[in-house]
Amino acid sequence: METRVRSPLFDRLVDLEPRVSAEPRPLRALHLRGLRESVHRELERLLNTRSSLPVDRLAERAELTVLEYGIPDLSAYSAGSAEDQGLLAGVIVRAVTAFEPRLRGVKVAVLGLKEDQRCLRLRIDAVLTADEVAEPVSFPMVVGVKSGTVEVQPLAD
């Protein structure tokens, strides 16, 4: 029997197929793969949302609230700067820790620049927790510092 976990409220409210007019019964439980996909979607939303506060003001906050949801504007960072890479990794750790409670022990590893030198490769490592599940996961991602986009790679099964 495959492990199932309670479906988060947001997953029950989101329409994954908006072009389909007949709606199935709301999803009450997720298999482990569905849980991973749910976290993947939330990470992409979070990391592609820009916080209204600049990075220096965000660092002053003891705790983040929904008003600071997201990460700061990426144009303030240089993909080639080791110092900026570390700062960006810290900002991502803080945002994921604050706004994705299913991930614990969040760490971000800087993997280096992509070949075109315009994008930074990073990886989020954490423990995925929900109900009785506690599983180590890694989400590779590509951050386009100049384009302002973050592409989180889906987890492989």
Secondary structure, 3 states (H helix, E strand, C coil): CCCEEECCHHHHHCCCCCCCCCCCCCCCEEEHHHHHHHHHHHHHHHHCCECCCCHHHHHHCCCCCHHHCCECCHHHCCCCCHHHHHHHHHHHHHHHHHHCCCEEEEEEEEEEECCCCCEEEEEEEEEEEECCEEEEEEEEEEEECCCCEEEECCCCC
